């Protein structure tokens, strides 16, 4: 299976809201040597982006979005130990948002 196919499998697993499928796909991608950051960005996050688009179009509802987020979180939790510690803890700044 190619790298692109594995990343597509990760994305599809998030879109289907199946936590077990996400965990299996993450383990498979890790065993093939795909970097954790790439698994998150091009696999899991790509799936959540598609979920967001489907939600905006009215094809998915909030419970589906929450289940997809839970599935993605399970995948990210598996990868946390493999991520470099120094890149995660650096604070870039503060954002202030307000409305009138």
N, C-alpha and C positions, 0 to 999 in steps of 0.2 A: 504494500500500500504506500502511495506517495505521501509526501509531507502535506501537500494541498488537500488530499483526500482525508487525511487525519484531522486537519484543521476544520474541514467541512463537517466531519463527523462530530467534532466537539461543538460546533455551532448548532448543528441540527439537534444534538442532545439537549442543549439549553432551550432551544425553541420548543421542543417537545415536552419540556418541564419535567423530565425524568432524571431524578437525582442519581439513581443507580447507573444509568447510561452515561451520565457526565463523569462519574467517578471512574467507570471502566475506560472511557475514552481518554481521560487524563492519564491514567496509569499506562495505557497503551502508548500515548504520545511521549510520556517520560521514558519508557523503555526503548523507544526509537531514538532518543537523544535530542528531541526538540527542546530548546531552551524554555524554562518556565515563563519568562516574560513574553515570549512569542505565543505560548499556549494560551496565556491570559488575553493578550491583545488581539491576536488574529483568530482565536478560536472561541473562547468564552465570551469576551466582550463583543465580538462580531455577532454572536447569537443574541446577546441582550439588545444590541442595536436593532436587530431585525424584530425582536419582540416589541420594542418601543414603536417601531414603524407600524406593526400590525395593530398595536393598541390604539395608535392615533387614527388609523383607518376604521376602527370599530370592529376588527376581526377577532381581537382578543379582549378579554375583560380583566379587571384588576386582579382577581384571584389567580389568573393565568400568569400575570406579570410577577406576582409575589412568589408563585411556585417556581418560575424560571429564575428569579433572583436567588431563591433558596438553593436551587440546583447549581447555579454558578458559584455561590458562596462555598458550597461543599467542594467544588473543584479547586477554588482558590485556596481553601484551607489545606488541601493536600500539597499544594505547591509552595506554601509560605516558608517552609524549612529550606527550600532550595533557592529562594530569592536572596540576593545580597542584602545584608542588614544595613549597611551604610547608605544605600540608595533610598531606602524606605523612610528612614528617620529624619531626613533633611527637610526642614521647614522652609518653604519658599516665600511665604508672606501671609497676609491676612486679607480676607475679602469681606467687604461690608456691603450688604444689599438692603435696600429700603424702597418703600413705595409711599406715595402721597395719596 
